[in-house]
Amino acid sequence: MWRFLIRKFSTSEMEFKVTEILKRFNTVDSSKITPTATFKEIGLDSLDSVEAIVAMEEILGIELSDEDALKINTIQEAINIFSKNPKN
Amino acid sequence: MNIVGIGIDICKVSRIASILEKPYGKRFISRVLHPCEIKNDLDYDFVASRWAAKEALVKALGYRLLPFTHVRINYNTLGQPIFLFTDTTEKLMSKYNTFLSISHEDQYTVAVVICLSIPSQTPPSI
């Protein structure tokens, strides 16, 4: 039972969750959301981007190192980096 | 000394307030502030000024991968804000002199950074 609770998200689940979190931001143009799009291209500035990453950490229950968080520039990078880190 | 770059950032304090009031506000603080800058009675202006100063530093350096948690801001004897660098940023920043100015007006905080390269200590060959 506990194994179920701490299991990792599949890539498609992670993609769905990351996308849903980004859509909550008023400045995001949902029509521009693609895996290769950068946070800037979909309408997030630097402050929004940091907020989006900490929101993802909080909602997904995954804590990133500063080093990993700074590597995130595109939606695909967010999906990959959150996927490789274990849930807390 | 040569100018490496100049950086400027403006931050609307209400945006910081909005983030800090969310469930992940504390997580945001621990991603943006140096541990020495974190205290119980953090006000929004303080966090906005730290954000603007560190963003301006990134722009002056042209280096996006600078962890904000390894940079702190203190004041010299003249009351001027100065950057202090720890951990991974200390070695990187040993090559530079930085100058910082911060200003507040109503709902906005502005920071400007000038970054200069420190000339090599090697004496010129004759």
Backbone of each chain as ProteinMPNN parsed JSONL, in Angstrom:
{"seq_chain_A": "MWRFLIRKFSTSEMEFKVTEILKRFNTVDSSKITPTATFKEIGLDSLDSVEAIVAMEEILGIELSDEDALKINTIQEAINIFSKNPKN", "coords_chain_A": {"N_chain_A": [[0.836, -1.199, 0.0], [1.883, 1.283, 0.898], [3.879, 1.49, -0.943], [2.506, 2.118, -3.212], [1.693, 4.701, -2.618], [4.07, 6.18, -2.624], [4.987, 5.974, -5.176], [6.614, 6.803, -8.267], [5.632, 9.392, -10.605], [4.319, 8.596, -13.854], [5.739, 9.391, -17.085], [3.799, 10.562, -18.738], [1.856, 11.28, -16.874], [3.325, 13.116, -15.394], [3.809, 15.052, -17.337], [1.188, 15.958, -17.772], [0.546, 16.995, -15.23], [2.523, 19.004, -14.832], [1.892, 20.703, -16.941], [-0.742, 21.451, -16.23], [-0.235, 22.895, -13.889], [1.226, 25.046, -14.908], [-0.746, 26.262, -16.451], [-2.267, 27.538, -14.594], [-1.204, 30.016, -14.199], [-1.827, 33.398, -14.767], [-0.568, 34.818, -16.792], [0.172, 33.007, -18.668], [0.013, 31.766, -21.956], [-1.961, 29.4, -23.021], [-2.169, 28.186, -25.501], [0.355, 28.17, -26.463], [1.744, 26.262, -25.162], [3.962, 23.751, -25.41], [6.096, 20.833, -25.402], [8.704, 21.678, -26.066], [8.698, 24.375, -25.667], [9.925, 27.324, -24.082], [9.781, 28.597, -20.698], [9.658, 31.329, -20.799], [8.697, 31.769, -23.379], [6.044, 30.941, -23.197], [4.96, 32.862, -21.661], [5.906, 33.438, -19.111], [7.771, 35.365, -16.812], [11.009, 35.885, -15.182], [10.508, 35.873, -12.392], [7.961, 34.684, -12.266], [8.718, 32.191, -13.262], [10.379, 31.052, -11.293], [8.463, 30.955, -9.286], [6.686, 29.145, -10.471], [8.211, 26.807, -10.5], [8.626, 26.308, -7.734], [5.987, 25.959, -7.041], [5.4, 23.63, -8.446], [7.103, 21.86, -7.101], [5.88, 21.859, -4.592], [3.259, 20.896, -5.131], [3.72, 18.462, -6.434], [5.165, 17.172, -4.531], [7.901, 16.953, -4.556], [11.242, 17.686, -4.008], [13.587, 19.843, -5.361], [17.126, 20.236, -6.006], [19.044, 23.301, -5.835], [20.696, 23.386, -8.037], [19.487, 21.623, -9.92], [17.008, 22.934, -10.209], [17.758, 25.322, -11.411], [18.467, 24.483, -13.91], [16.192, 24.217, -15.361], [14.531, 25.276, -18.15], [12.885, 24.865, -20.286], [9.6, 23.378, -20.866], [9.777, 20.64, -21.262], [12.229, 20.115, -20.022], [11.51, 20.621, -17.38], [9.687, 18.52, -16.971], [11.38, 16.296, -17.323], [13.328, 16.679, -15.277], [11.8, 16.754, -12.907], [10.773, 14.208, -13.109], [12.965, 12.55, -12.719], [13.642, 12.912, -10.105], [13.061, 11.697, -6.796], [9.894, 11.294, -5.058], [9.112, 13.103, -2.055]], "CA_chain_A": [[0.0, 0.0, 0.0], [2.741, 2.458, 0.965], [4.634, 1.565, -2.188], [1.633, 2.808, -4.142], [1.653, 6.124, -2.289], [5.321, 6.884, -2.92], [5.466, 5.648, -6.505], [6.907, 7.945, -9.139], [4.657, 9.639, -11.661], [4.766, 8.224, -15.194], [6.084, 10.595, -17.858], [2.583, 11.238, -19.203], [1.247, 11.917, -15.691], [4.146, 14.279, -15.053], [3.557, 16.071, -18.365], [-0.142, 16.501, -17.508], [0.566, 17.794, -13.997], [3.339, 20.202, -15.061], [1.109, 21.576, -17.825], [-1.861, 21.994, -15.463], [0.293, 23.915, -12.964], [1.579, 26.233, -15.702], [-1.979, 26.913, -16.931], [-2.842, 28.342, -13.509], [-0.634, 31.365, -14.213], [-2.628, 34.281, -15.625], [0.189, 35.331, -17.942], [0.503, 31.915, -19.599], [-0.815, 31.553, -23.143], [-2.063, 27.931, -23.08], [-2.0, 27.703, -26.883], [1.795, 28.098, -26.762], [2.371, 25.204, -24.358], [4.46, 22.542, -26.085], [7.251, 20.394, -24.608], [9.951, 22.398, -26.348], [8.559, 25.811, -25.376], [10.545, 27.796, -22.846], [8.844, 29.28, -19.794], [9.527, 32.703, -21.294], [7.86, 31.768, -24.599], [4.613, 30.766, -22.887], [4.477, 34.07, -20.98], [6.395, 33.581, -17.734], [9.046, 36.07, -16.627], [11.902, 35.149, -14.27], [9.853, 35.676, -11.084], [6.929, 33.657, -12.497], [9.354, 30.888, -13.489], [10.766, 30.509, -9.98], [7.213, 30.611, -8.599], [6.139, 27.93, -11.086], [9.005, 25.639, -10.073], [8.325, 25.985, -6.332], [4.605, 25.441, -7.022], [5.5, 22.221, -8.881], [7.7, 21.1, -5.99], [4.878, 21.738, -3.52], [2.114, 20.083, -5.562], [4.184, 17.112, -6.785], [5.835, 16.572, -3.376], [9.279, 16.65, -4.973], [12.119, 18.823, -3.73], [14.741, 19.893, -6.265], [18.302, 20.99, -5.577], [19.186, 24.566, -6.57], [21.351, 23.081, -9.312], [18.469, 21.089, -10.835], [15.977, 23.945, -10.474], [18.312, 26.325, -12.327], [18.604, 23.899, -15.259], [14.894, 24.185, -16.046], [14.297, 26.404, -19.043], [11.734, 24.49, -21.12], [8.608, 22.508, -20.218], [10.331, 19.277, -21.294], [13.26, 20.025, -18.971], [10.797, 20.509, -16.097], [9.146, 17.15, -16.909], [12.514, 15.37, -17.142], [14.0, 16.853, -13.98], [10.892, 16.295, -11.842], [10.606, 12.747, -13.247], [14.136, 11.806, -12.229], [13.785, 13.103, -8.659], [12.067, 10.928, -6.049], [8.937, 12.026, -4.229], [9.538, 13.18, -0.646]], "C_chain_A": [[0.873, 1.253, 0.0], [3.538, 2.629, -0.323], [3.818, 2.325, -3.241], [1.697, 4.332, -3.9], [2.927, 6.861, -2.67], [5.82, 6.604, -4.345], [5.724, 6.928, -7.299], [5.767, 8.15, -10.119], [5.21, 9.102, -12.974], [5.053, 9.515, -15.96], [4.824, 11.334, -18.316], [1.838, 11.912, -18.052], [1.99, 13.202, -15.344], [3.896, 15.411, -16.05], [2.22, 16.759, -18.115], [-0.112, 17.439, -16.302], [1.353, 19.096, -14.184], [2.545, 21.209, -15.907], [-0.047, 22.239, -17.073], [-1.396, 23.098, -14.513], [0.614, 25.194, -13.738], [0.333, 27.001, -16.154], [-2.629, 27.78, -15.855], [-2.317, 29.775, -13.51], [-1.371, 32.225, -15.233], [-1.896, 34.714, -16.887], [0.475, 34.265, -18.998], [-0.51, 31.838, -20.739], [-0.845, 30.036, -23.391], [-1.816, 27.38, -24.481], [-0.521, 27.548, -27.243], [2.497, 26.98, -25.99], [2.679, 23.988, -25.227], [5.682, 22.093, -25.29], [8.51, 21.223, -24.829], [9.883, 23.893, -26.015], [9.286, 26.159, -24.084], [9.474, 28.459, -21.979], [8.594, 30.71, -20.295], [8.58, 32.755, -22.486], [6.372, 31.609, -24.29], [4.072, 31.922, -22.042], [4.948, 34.261, -19.548], [7.695, 34.393, -17.712], [9.858, 35.321, -15.565], [11.257, 34.891, -12.909], [8.753, 34.62, -11.191], [7.567, 32.267, -12.589], [9.783, 30.242, -12.171], [9.508, 30.107, -9.204], [6.639, 29.304, -9.146], [6.894, 26.692, -10.602], [8.722, 25.301, -8.608], [6.885, 25.471, -6.184], [4.605, 23.965, -7.428], [6.081, 21.36, -7.768], [6.649, 20.825, -4.917], [3.767, 20.745, -3.91], [2.537, 18.639, -5.847], [4.854, 16.411, -5.608], [7.261, 16.17, -3.694], [10.138, 17.884, -4.711], [13.338, 18.755, -4.639], [15.911, 20.602, -5.595], [18.306, 22.306, -6.354], [19.72, 24.295, -7.968], [20.33, 22.567, -10.338], [17.444, 22.154, -11.203], [16.478, 24.973, -11.497], [18.446, 25.809, -13.756], [17.302, 23.992, -16.057], [14.67, 25.459, -16.844], [13.069, 26.132, -19.914], [10.787, 23.575, -20.326], [9.134, 21.069, -20.178], [11.406, 19.095, -20.218], [12.61, 19.903, -17.602], [10.287, 19.076, -15.922], [10.282, 16.162, -16.607], [13.108, 15.466, -15.746], [13.084, 16.429, -12.829], [10.718, 14.779, -11.897], [11.778, 11.984, -12.638], [14.347, 11.953, -10.722], [12.697, 12.347, -7.912], [11.105, 11.833, -5.292], [9.432, 12.024, -2.796], [8.805, 12.138, 0.193]], "O_chain_A": [[0.649, 2.173, -0.786], [3.836, 3.747, -0.745], [4.367, 3.072, -4.051], [1.746, 5.127, -4.838], [2.878, 8.045, -3.005], [6.95, 6.958, -4.684], [5.136, 7.978, -7.038], [5.026, 7.218, -10.432], [6.42, 9.138, -13.199], [4.657, 10.6, -15.534], [4.772, 12.564, -18.291], [1.257, 12.984, -18.226], [1.384, 14.23, -15.042], [3.784, 16.575, -15.668], [2.113, 17.98, -18.226], [-0.67, 18.535, -16.342], [0.91, 20.161, -13.753], [2.534, 22.407, -15.622], [-0.307, 23.429, -17.245], [-2.076, 24.112, -14.351], [0.31, 26.295, -13.278], [0.347, 28.229, -16.232], [-3.444, 28.651, -16.161], [-2.915, 30.655, -12.89], [-1.523, 31.848, -16.395], [-2.515, 34.949, -17.924], [0.959, 34.574, -20.087], [-1.721, 31.845, -20.518], [0.116, 29.462, -23.903], [-1.322, 26.264, -24.643], [-0.184, 26.873, -28.215], [3.701, 26.775, -26.145], [1.781, 23.298, -25.709], [6.258, 22.902, -24.564], [9.288, 21.445, -23.901], [10.894, 24.592, -26.077], [9.268, 25.395, -23.119], [8.405, 28.831, -22.463], [7.478, 31.225, -20.224], [7.761, 33.667, -22.597], [5.529, 32.094, -25.046], [2.88, 31.967, -21.737], [4.453, 35.14, -18.843], [8.607, 34.138, -18.499], [9.45, 34.256, -15.104], [11.434, 33.818, -12.332], [8.624, 33.763, -10.317], [7.03, 31.292, -12.064], [9.58, 29.047, -11.957], [9.478, 29.064, -8.55], [6.165, 28.46, -8.386], [6.289, 25.656, -10.328], [8.59, 24.125, -8.268], [6.599, 24.652, -5.311], [3.9, 23.15, -6.832], [5.601, 20.254, -7.521], [6.542, 19.711, -4.404], [3.391, 19.876, -3.125], [1.8, 17.703, -5.538], [5.091, 15.205, -5.659], [7.77, 15.178, -3.174], [9.802, 18.988, -5.14], [14.036, 17.742, -4.684], [15.72, 21.456, -4.73], [17.661, 22.423, -7.396], [19.268, 24.885, -8.95], [20.313, 23.019, -11.483], [17.053, 22.272, -12.364], [15.715, 25.436, -12.345], [18.53, 26.594, -14.701], [17.309, 23.861, -17.281], [14.626, 26.562, -16.299], [12.311, 27.046, -20.239], [11.137, 23.072, -19.258], [8.958, 20.365, -19.183], [11.481, 18.044, -19.581], [13.1, 19.162, -16.75], [10.438, 18.487, -14.852], [10.149, 15.299, -15.739], [13.362, 14.446, -15.105], [13.547, 15.807, -11.873], [10.539, 14.134, -10.864], [11.597, 10.891, -12.101], [15.131, 11.214, -10.126], [11.541, 12.346, -8.334], [11.431, 12.964, -4.934], [10.088, 11.079, -2.358], [9.029, 12.049, 1.4]]}, "seq_chain_B": "MNIVGIGIDICKVSRIASILEKPYGKRFISRVLHPCEIKNDLDYDFVASRWAAKEALVKALGYRLLPFTHVRINYNTLGQPIFLFTDTTEKLMSKYNTFLSISHEDQYTVAVVICLSIPSQTPPSI", "coords_chain_B": {"N_chain_B": [[40.431, 48.017, -14.319], [37.893, 46.283, -16.06], [34.596, 46.839, -17.306], [32.335, 44.298, -16.909], [29.654, 43.891, -17.086], [26.35, 45.383, -16.836], [23.501, 45.398, -14.798], [19.968, 45.528, -14.313], [17.009, 45.505, -12.335], [13.523, 45.496, -11.745], [11.029, 45.208, -9.302], [7.728, 44.456, -8.471], [6.267, 44.939, -5.444], [3.883, 43.828, -4.588], [3.641, 41.517, -6.059], [5.498, 39.818, -4.932], [4.346, 39.661, -2.406], [2.004, 38.313, -3.025], [3.014, 35.797, -3.786], [4.245, 34.947, -1.415], [2.097, 34.581, 0.236], [0.964, 32.294, -0.595], [0.612, 28.634, -0.459], [3.148, 27.667, -0.993], [4.887, 29.607, -0.203], [6.948, 29.654, 1.768], [8.73, 27.872, 0.675], [9.473, 29.24, -1.608], [10.861, 31.364, -0.431], [13.053, 29.953, 0.642], [14.305, 29.257, -1.671], [15.171, 31.578, -2.776], [16.384, 33.313, -0.925], [19.435, 33.724, 0.954], [20.452, 31.526, 3.61], [21.184, 33.094, 5.858], [19.694, 35.347, 5.472], [17.152, 34.746, 6.052], [14.525, 35.217, 8.22], [12.162, 35.34, 10.968], [10.37, 37.493, 10.839], [10.035, 38.42, 8.143], [9.651, 41.009, 5.79], [7.67, 42.097, 2.957], [8.881, 44.053, 1.336], [11.588, 43.708, 1.903], [12.118, 41.126, 0.882], [11.473, 41.577, -1.8], [13.458, 43.433, -2.482], [15.766, 41.883, -2.225], [15.304, 39.954, -4.159], [15.256, 41.596, -6.498], [17.876, 42.645, -6.457], [19.479, 40.333, -6.748], [18.579, 39.348, -9.178], [19.377, 41.459, -10.813], [22.099, 41.15, -10.55], [22.525, 38.686, -11.857], [21.878, 39.481, -14.437], [23.893, 41.367, -14.891], [26.14, 39.756, -14.872], [25.563, 38.0, -16.899], [25.025, 35.377, -16.512], [23.069, 32.72, -15.972], [22.89, 30.605, -14.216], [23.208, 31.037, -11.455], [23.044, 30.276, -8.113], [20.682, 31.676, -6.008], [20.589, 31.272, -3.306], [23.146, 31.182, -2.465], [24.093, 33.675, -2.35], [24.293, 36.688, -0.605], [23.095, 39.784, 0.783], [24.591, 42.522, 2.3], [25.557, 45.356, 4.328], [27.969, 47.97, 3.917], [30.329, 50.029, 5.823], [29.609, 52.548, 5.063], [26.996, 52.371, 4.644], [26.241, 51.37, 2.257], [24.757, 48.939, 0.096], [26.105, 45.679, -0.271], [27.287, 42.768, -2.028], [27.68, 39.498, -0.708], [29.362, 36.459, -1.047], [28.917, 32.945, -0.979], [29.733, 29.435, -0.591], [29.279, 27.762, -3.631], [29.345, 30.038, -5.198], [31.374, 31.66, -4.39], [34.001, 31.209, -5.405], [33.618, 31.631, -8.162], [32.856, 34.345, -8.15], [35.105, 35.574, -7.224], [36.594, 36.635, -9.179], [35.552, 39.009, -9.828], [34.561, 42.437, -9.162], [31.795, 43.825, -7.572], [29.173, 46.239, -7.716], [26.439, 47.587, -6.072], [23.193, 49.025, -6.054], [20.195, 49.916, -4.455], [16.765, 50.833, -4.609], [13.668, 52.056, -3.294], [10.262, 52.704, -4.04], [7.124, 53.421, -3.215], [5.168, 50.915, -4.426], [7.202, 49.582, -5.664], [10.459, 48.129, -6.141], [13.766, 48.763, -7.052], [16.827, 47.623, -8.431], [20.262, 48.037, -9.181], [23.17, 46.779, -10.699], [26.657, 46.852, -11.128], [29.243, 45.186, -12.686], [32.614, 44.443, -12.441], [35.669, 43.293, -13.873], [38.388, 41.844, -12.107], [41.697, 42.827, -12.4], [44.365, 40.681, -13.528], [46.657, 39.327, -11.135], [49.197, 38.804, -11.851], [52.453, 40.048, -12.426], [53.371, 42.306, -15.083], [55.349, 41.069, -17.818], [58.75, 41.876, -18.474]], "CA_chain_B": [[39.31, 47.086, -14.277], [36.96, 46.417, -17.181], [33.196, 46.551, -16.997], [31.861, 43.019, -17.46], [28.249, 44.07, -17.433], [25.477, 46.153, -15.956], [22.193, 44.736, -14.716], [18.928, 46.272, -13.597], [15.76, 44.761, -12.186], [12.455, 46.163, -11.003], [10.118, 44.2, -8.758], [6.519, 44.979, -7.846], [6.229, 44.29, -4.125], [2.641, 43.047, -4.437], [3.838, 40.18, -6.651], [6.175, 39.03, -3.896], [3.346, 39.42, -1.351], [1.089, 37.281, -3.525], [3.696, 34.486, -3.742], [4.515, 34.547, -0.025], [0.847, 34.209, 0.887], [0.528, 31.001, -1.125], [1.115, 27.511, 0.356], [4.569, 27.417, -1.239], [5.627, 30.834, 0.098], [8.197, 29.358, 2.489], [9.615, 27.199, -0.276], [10.001, 30.325, -2.447], [11.867, 32.06, 0.395], [14.271, 29.15, 0.776], [14.931, 29.163, -2.987], [15.626, 32.901, -3.211], [17.209, 33.983, 0.087], [20.527, 33.022, 1.642], [19.963, 31.153, 4.952], [21.381, 34.197, 6.819], [18.709, 36.408, 5.22], [15.82, 34.257, 6.431], [14.145, 35.459, 9.617], [10.725, 35.109, 11.191], [9.523, 38.643, 10.519], [10.388, 38.914, 6.805], [8.594, 41.804, 5.157], [7.627, 41.948, 1.505], [9.878, 44.958, 0.736], [12.906, 43.083, 2.064], [12.236, 40.015, -0.078], [11.468, 42.17, -3.149], [14.767, 44.059, -2.746], [16.742, 40.795, -2.425], [15.025, 39.378, -5.484], [15.676, 42.546, -7.544], [19.341, 42.75, -6.444], [20.085, 39.103, -7.268], [18.251, 39.324, -10.608], [20.255, 42.435, -11.464], [23.439, 40.544, -10.579], [22.511, 37.691, -12.942], [21.899, 40.221, -15.707], [25.213, 41.985, -15.044], [27.105, 38.691, -15.155], [25.161, 37.223, -18.07], [25.158, 33.977, -16.103], [21.752, 32.397, -15.439], [22.896, 29.475, -13.275], [23.715, 31.486, -10.156], [22.059, 29.971, -7.063], [20.435, 32.85, -5.158], [20.787, 30.908, -1.898], [24.576, 31.319, -2.153], [24.401, 35.103, -2.451], [23.545, 37.484, 0.369], [23.344, 41.223, 0.704], [24.847, 43.151, 3.585], [25.837, 46.791, 4.154], [29.302, 48.365, 4.379], [30.303, 51.061, 6.874], [28.968, 53.755, 4.517], [25.575, 52.072, 4.477], [25.966, 50.917, 0.882], [24.556, 47.483, 0.023], [27.177, 44.919, -0.947], [27.05, 41.32, -2.144], [28.599, 38.54, -0.096], [29.186, 35.195, -1.772], [29.292, 31.756, -0.208], [29.653, 28.137, -1.269], [29.715, 27.645, -5.033], [29.474, 31.334, -5.887], [32.53, 32.394, -3.862], [35.124, 31.103, -6.337], [33.209, 32.296, -9.405], [32.788, 35.79, -7.996], [36.403, 36.123, -6.814], [37.179, 37.283, -10.363], [34.807, 40.238, -10.111], [34.101, 43.399, -8.161], [30.42, 44.197, -7.9], [28.625, 47.425, -7.057], [24.985, 47.411, -6.025], [22.363, 50.089, -5.495], [18.787, 49.498, -4.35], [15.868, 51.94, -4.275], [12.254, 51.684, -3.12], [9.275, 53.775, -4.181], [5.756, 52.906, -3.139], [4.999, 49.474, -4.629], [8.268, 49.043, -6.513], [11.862, 48.117, -5.724], [14.672, 48.715, -8.201], [18.231, 47.375, -8.085], [21.218, 48.149, -10.286], [24.469, 46.161, -10.386], [27.756, 46.96, -12.092], [30.204, 44.11, -12.442], [33.924, 44.737, -13.027], [36.638, 42.203, -13.756], [39.578, 42.195, -11.339], [42.847, 42.53, -13.254], [45.234, 39.591, -13.088], [47.683, 39.758, -10.179], [50.514, 38.489, -12.397], [53.117, 41.273, -12.9], [53.654, 42.258, -16.517], [56.717, 40.649, -18.126], [59.575, 42.983, -18.996]], "C_chain_B": [[38.362, 47.344, -15.446], [35.541, 46.116, -16.728], [32.807, 45.256, -17.698], [30.404, 43.158, -17.887], [27.526, 44.935, -16.429], [24.131, 45.46, -15.962], [21.229, 45.575, -13.917], [17.717, 45.38, -13.452], [14.785, 45.589, -11.37], [11.482, 45.089, -10.534], [8.921, 44.883, -8.1], [6.298, 44.209, -6.545], [4.976, 43.419, -3.977], [2.762, 41.658, -5.071], [4.527, 39.263, -5.647], [5.163, 38.677, -2.792], [2.42, 38.279, -1.764], [1.721, 35.891, -3.449], [3.837, 34.016, -2.293], [3.242, 34.129, 0.715], [0.305, 32.866, 0.385], [1.132, 29.851, -0.304], [2.606, 27.25, 0.164], [5.434, 28.654, -0.963], [6.963, 30.567, 0.78], [9.221, 28.699, 1.571], [10.264, 28.237, -1.213], [11.12, 31.063, -1.702], [13.166, 31.256, 0.437], [14.961, 28.921, -0.566], [15.621, 30.472, -3.383], [16.588, 33.563, -2.208], [18.338, 33.088, 0.585], [20.022, 32.66, 3.048], [20.117, 32.281, 5.982], [20.347, 35.315, 6.628], [17.308, 36.007, 5.685], [15.584, 34.499, 7.913], [12.634, 35.335, 9.73], [9.85, 36.253, 10.698], [9.906, 39.26, 9.166], [9.273, 39.799, 6.262], [8.75, 41.761, 3.639], [8.672, 42.827, 0.813], [11.272, 44.335, 0.779], [13.099, 41.993, 1.01], [12.297, 40.557, -1.511], [12.835, 42.778, -3.47], [15.841, 42.994, -2.968], [16.557, 40.157, -3.791], [15.578, 40.295, -6.585], [17.203, 42.619, -7.616], [19.978, 41.513, -7.082], [19.767, 38.925, -8.765], [19.146, 40.286, -11.38], [21.677, 41.884, -11.56], [23.544, 39.518, -11.713], [22.605, 38.391, -14.301], [23.272, 40.847, -15.949], [26.263, 40.941, -15.431], [26.824, 37.98, -16.472], [25.222, 35.741, -17.788], [23.891, 33.576, -15.341], [21.79, 31.387, -14.29], [23.46, 29.833, -11.897], [22.688, 31.163, -9.059], [21.891, 31.155, -6.095], [20.691, 32.542, -3.68], [22.248, 31.0, -1.48], [25.04, 32.772, -2.274], [23.608, 35.82, -1.363], [23.939, 38.947, 0.249], [23.516, 41.761, 2.117], [25.132, 44.632, 3.32], [27.231, 47.108, 4.657], [29.176, 49.513, 5.378], [29.672, 52.371, 6.394], [27.464, 53.559, 4.322], [25.21, 51.636, 3.072], [25.741, 49.41, 0.872], [25.687, 46.815, -0.74], [26.771, 43.444, -1.026], [28.105, 40.56, -1.351], [28.304, 37.189, -0.741], [29.676, 34.021, -0.944], [29.206, 30.525, -1.104], [30.134, 28.222, -2.723], [29.94, 28.992, -5.725], [30.764, 32.063, -5.501], [33.694, 32.395, -4.868], [34.816, 31.849, -7.647], [33.336, 33.811, -9.274], [34.104, 36.417, -7.541], [37.085, 36.85, -7.98], [36.577, 38.668, -10.62], [34.677, 41.144, -8.886], [32.683, 43.794, -8.554], [30.008, 45.431, -7.108], [27.107, 47.358, -7.196], [24.313, 48.664, -5.467], [20.909, 49.633, -5.533], [17.949, 50.727, -3.996], [14.428, 51.435, -4.188], [11.392, 52.912, -3.401], [7.894, 53.123, -4.227], [5.743, 51.383, -3.329], [6.136, 48.839, -5.429], [9.637, 49.105, -5.831], [12.716, 47.976, -6.984], [16.087, 48.449, -7.698], [19.075, 47.472, -9.349], [22.544, 47.555, -9.82], [25.447, 46.466, -11.512], [28.796, 45.922, -11.7], [31.498, 44.431, -13.192], [34.83, 43.528, -12.879], [37.845, 42.703, -12.967], [40.791, 41.847, -12.203], [43.711, 41.421, -12.669], [46.329, 40.129, -12.179], [49.099, 39.504, -10.721], [51.194, 39.763, -12.882], [53.43, 41.185, -14.385], [55.111, 41.85, -16.785], [57.472, 41.797, -18.777], [60.255, 42.546, -20.295]], "O_chain_B": [[38.07, 48.494, -15.775], [35.312, 45.254, -15.88], [32.932, 45.13, -18.916], [29.983, 42.617, -18.909], [28.013, 45.188, -15.327], [23.669, 44.99, -17.002], [21.613, 46.251, -12.963], [17.422, 44.582, -14.342], [15.167, 46.289, -10.433], [11.152, 44.17, -11.283], [9.086, 45.779, -7.272], [6.161, 42.986, -6.548], [5.016, 42.385, -3.311], [2.064, 40.728, -4.667], [4.186, 38.086, -5.525], [5.127, 37.545, -2.31], [2.096, 37.4, -0.965], [1.053, 34.92, -3.093], [3.586, 32.853, -1.977], [3.309, 33.406, 1.708], [-0.7, 32.369, 0.893], [2.067, 30.073, 0.466], [3.258, 26.685, 1.041], [6.57, 28.741, -1.429], [7.981, 31.165, 0.43], [10.423, 28.943, 1.681], [11.439, 28.126, -1.562], [12.178, 31.347, -2.263], [14.252, 31.816, 0.286], [16.092, 28.437, -0.597], [16.531, 30.481, -4.212], [17.499, 34.289, -2.607], [18.212, 31.864, 0.631], [19.239, 33.415, 3.623], [19.283, 32.416, 6.878], [20.149, 36.136, 7.525], [16.394, 36.831, 5.708], [16.354, 34.04, 8.758], [11.923, 35.239, 8.73], [8.742, 36.038, 10.206], [10.079, 40.475, 9.06], [8.104, 39.413, 6.265], [9.814, 41.434, 3.113], [9.279, 42.412, -0.175], [12.035, 44.423, -0.183], [14.125, 41.95, 0.331], [13.069, 40.067, -2.334], [13.32, 42.655, -4.595], [16.729, 43.175, -3.802], [17.526, 39.858, -4.489], [16.277, 39.837, -7.489], [17.768, 42.651, -8.71], [20.915, 41.636, -7.87], [20.592, 38.413, -9.521], [19.618, 39.965, -12.471], [22.375, 42.128, -12.545], [24.537, 39.489, -12.439], [23.323, 37.944, -15.195], [23.762, 40.858, -17.079], [27.163, 41.219, -16.224], [27.732, 37.424, -17.091], [25.44, 34.934, -18.692], [23.662, 34.025, -14.218], [20.857, 31.31, -13.49], [24.114, 29.009, -11.256], [21.585, 31.709, -9.069], [22.849, 31.575, -5.446], [20.975, 33.447, -2.896], [22.567, 30.909, -0.295], [26.239, 33.051, -2.296], [22.408, 35.596, -1.209], [24.98, 39.289, -0.312], [22.706, 41.498, 3.006], [24.962, 45.101, 2.194], [27.651, 46.593, 5.694], [28.071, 49.92, 5.737], [29.254, 53.2, 7.202], [26.757, 54.47, 3.89], [24.033, 51.539, 2.725], [26.451, 48.675, 1.559], [26.164, 47.342, -1.746], [26.011, 42.948, -0.194], [29.277, 40.938, -1.329], [27.147, 36.825, -0.951], [30.718, 34.094, -0.292], [28.68, 30.573, -2.216], [31.239, 28.688, -3.004], [30.651, 29.065, -6.727], [31.197, 32.976, -6.204], [34.29, 33.436, -5.144], [35.648, 32.595, -8.163], [33.856, 34.479, -10.168], [34.22, 37.641, -7.476], [38.044, 37.594, -7.775], [37.023, 39.401, -11.502], [34.683, 40.686, -7.743], [32.405, 44.063, -9.722], [30.445, 45.635, -5.975], [26.568, 47.11, -8.274], [24.81, 49.281, -4.525], [20.452, 49.043, -6.513], [18.364, 51.559, -3.189], [14.026, 50.52, -4.906], [11.758, 54.029, -3.036], [7.559, 52.383, -5.151], [6.252, 50.649, -2.483], [6.038, 47.678, -5.828], [9.922, 50.013, -5.051], [12.419, 47.169, -7.865], [16.498, 48.982, -6.668], [18.664, 47.051, -10.431], [22.986, 47.794, -8.696], [25.114, 46.356, -12.691], [29.173, 45.803, -10.534], [31.492, 44.659, -14.401], [34.767, 42.817, -11.875], [38.274, 43.844, -13.135], [40.912, 40.72, -12.684], [43.775, 41.25, -11.452], [46.863, 41.216, -12.396], [50.082, 39.938, -10.12], [50.603, 40.504, -13.667], [53.723, 40.103, -14.892], [56.007, 42.253, -16.044], [56.904, 42.586, -19.532], [60.993, 43.325, -20.898]]}, "name": "protein", "num_of_chains": 2, "seq": "MWRFLIRKFSTSEMEFKVTEILKRFNTVDSSKITPTATFKEIGLDSLDSVEAIVAMEEILGIELSDEDALKINTIQEAINIFSKNPKNMNIVGIGIDICKVSRIASILEKPYGKRFISRVLHPCEIKNDLDYDFVASRWAAKEALVKALGYRLLPFTHVRINYNTLGQPIFLFTDTTEKLMSKYNTFLSISHEDQYTVAVVICLSIPSQTPPSI"}
